[in-house]
Structures are given as C-alpha cells and as structure tokens.
Amino acid sequence: MDLSWILNHLGEERERYFGAVAPPLMQSSIFAFPTVAAMREAFGDEFAEHLYTRGNNPTVEILRRKVAALEGAEDCLMFGSGAAAMASGVMACVAGGDHVLCVAKPYSWTRALLRDLLGRYGVLTSFVDGTDPAHFEAALGERTRMIVLESPNSLTFEQQDLAAVAALARARGLRTICDNSYATPLNQSPLALGIDLVVHSATKYLNGHSDVVAGALCGSHELLRQVFRGPYMTLGAILAPHDAWLMLRGLRTLPIRMERIARTTREVLAFVEAHPRVRRVYSPHSASHPQSALSQRQLRGASGLLTIELDVTGVAAVERFCDALTRFLMTVSWGGYESLAFPLCAVFPRDTALHTATGTNLALVRLSIGLEEADVLIADLEQALARL
C-alpha cells in the first residue's frame, strides 16, 4: 500500500458519502438503529460498530485506518492527547504489584503517569538509561511486565536500540510501548522492529498545524481491543470528530511538510554547530551525537527538532537570546508549520542557577523548525546570538 494511497484514499469510501472528495465530518454523539436486534448487535462489538462516539465514530474511524496503515499496524485508537494514548497503553498492560521499566528521560507526563499516578496504585517503575539494551536486562525483576520507550526523546534525543529491546522483552513475555512522535511513521517503524504498541503525540507532526491536541496508539487488533475495553472506554479520553476531521486535512501534507522541515533543519543544524556562542548541539542527525550510528541504522530521515546549549554563564543571557528571536515563536510543543523556541529556563524561577542541583542545564533551548525559509531562520538565530 503506497503512501499517497493511504493519505488520499484509504478509508474514505466516497461512494458512501455522495462522492465527496473531502471526508465527511460526522458531528454526532449517537447513532440510531432501525430495530432492537441491530442495536443489540452494536452493543456486542462497540470496537467495530457505531453506537456512541465515545467508542467509535465514522470520521475518527477514517483517521484510525490511515494512522494504522502509516505505522504498519493492524489497528489504531485515537485519543484526546498523546499523554492519554500513552497512559491507556500502559494501563491496559499492567496492574497493582507489577514492575515497569522506563527510559531515564521520558516526556514529563509519562514520568508523572508512571511515578506518581500508577505508583499510587502499587505499580513500581524503574527509570533506566536506555542507550544500552543491557541496562534494561540488568534492571529486570520477577514482577516486570512492561518496558516504556521513547526513541528519540524530545529534548536531548537519546535513543534505544528498538530491535534489541523488543527481542529482550519478547523472550521474557513482556510488553513494549514506544513513543514515536519525533520520528513520525515516515522515519521510524517500531512495530516492524518488534515493539508491541506505538504512541504518537498526534498534536505534533501528524496534524502539523498547531490547532489540534491529539494522540494515537497503534498495535495489533488483540492489544487494541484490550485497551478499548479498559482505559479507552472507561476514561473517555477520546478524540472529537471535528478534531479528527482537521487531522485528516493535516495528514494530507505530511510527506511534503516533513521533507521541507528536514531540508531546512539540516541547514540550521550546520549553522548552529559552527557558531562560537553555541557550546553544544543535540540532534540525532548530528555527527557529534553519541548515537549517530544507531540513528543511521534506525531512523530513515530527520525531523525538525534540535536543542542548542548556549555558551553563557547565567540564565539572564539565555533570556536575552530568546527574547530577541522574532521568527521563532516562544512556546511549548513542536511539530507544527511554524518554527518555535522552548527555553528550559522558563520552567524554573528566574533566580535558579544555570546548572541546577539535580543536574538540569538551563542553558538549553529547544528549537522546532517549521516551514519558513532556512535563510530567514538562520538570520533570526544569528541576530539573537549576537545579543549574548
């Protein structure tokens, strides 16, 4: 199944919708039945039937089919956020008393899920340096049931050897889940490497227009039915039909957007790596990245995230740099059409030391490259760096 077919035709079944080229928005919370028998049948399989939009909706279903096909998955469930997708995937696979292994530097809300929320209900989590598969093996216990991965992560871009970790997990009957938001399905295929469940913050590249918050969870029919029967239906963190419709629009241009973003990112990366006021650059596609060999083997292409460490002595200089940016919008998140800057120091009080007691480096500024011209973005960075 080719990429253009998935994005432009799969699941759209235009003969059912009066030949409409754009997929329909089924903005309905409920669906009616001609007979009791038909309603009873829908109650028997809400995963596949249209009964109540909290379970299944035709517009969301079109999106599910497309995202599943992009990931090479049997099925997909869409959520109201990437955090909800990760939480549902994990909660469907563990119970009180179980042990989970998680990479050492996950997304902050993944950490909160495992350490704070599930920890209250007797799920124990160990955070492991995932850059070496042997670290996971060394941390396994009798109650270990799941390994949570994020490759690469979205700040310093540590990766895991997904095939090696998947093989380790399958040999011991453990489930694996991987956040694939950075790479997108175009640049990495965790399921093909043996991972059980794949998560996306679809807010990012899959939607790509900074107007929808969404999450995706991809995997086998069996596992996703387990998720559906449990946290998906129970917690109700669903994607609304209108947001799914917007995502279908955004998904059309995914390959073109990622191609442009990757090309511009390479130019920006070369600029910041050569600049004397940038002490270090974090990118899985930088030759200086300690896992560059794994990047070349596991990733098919680049995305638009990179993090720079400014050569400064205090937080005030970081603020001067960020405040001077005019083309990079200063905000959280990433993956849209616009270029963004996220200074790590914004999370902390202004009088925090540049290097905190916990080892956090507040000289870091994450950049998300959008669809602007490379020379425009480089000129903006150059004038802001001149303020240091």
Secondary structure, 3 states (H helix, E strand, C coil): CCHHHHHHCCCCCHHHHCCCCCCCCCCCCECCCCCHHHHHHHHHCCCCCCCECCCCCHHHHHHHHHHHHHHCCCEEEEECCHHHHHHHHHHCCCCCCCEEEEECCCCHHHHHHHHHHHHHHCCEEEEECCCCHHHHHHHCCCCEEEEEEECCCCCCCCCCCHHHHHHHHHHCCCEEEEECCCCHHHHCCCHHHCCCEEEEECCCCCCCCCCCCCEEEEECHHHHHHHHHHHHHHHCCECCHHHHHHHHHHHCCHHHHHHHHHHHHHHHHHHHHHCCCEEEEECCCCCCCCCHHHHHHHCCCCCCEEEEEECCCCHHHHHHHHHHCCCCEECCCCCCCCCEEEEHHHHCCCCCCCECCCCCECCEEEEECCCCCHHHHHHHHHHHHCCC
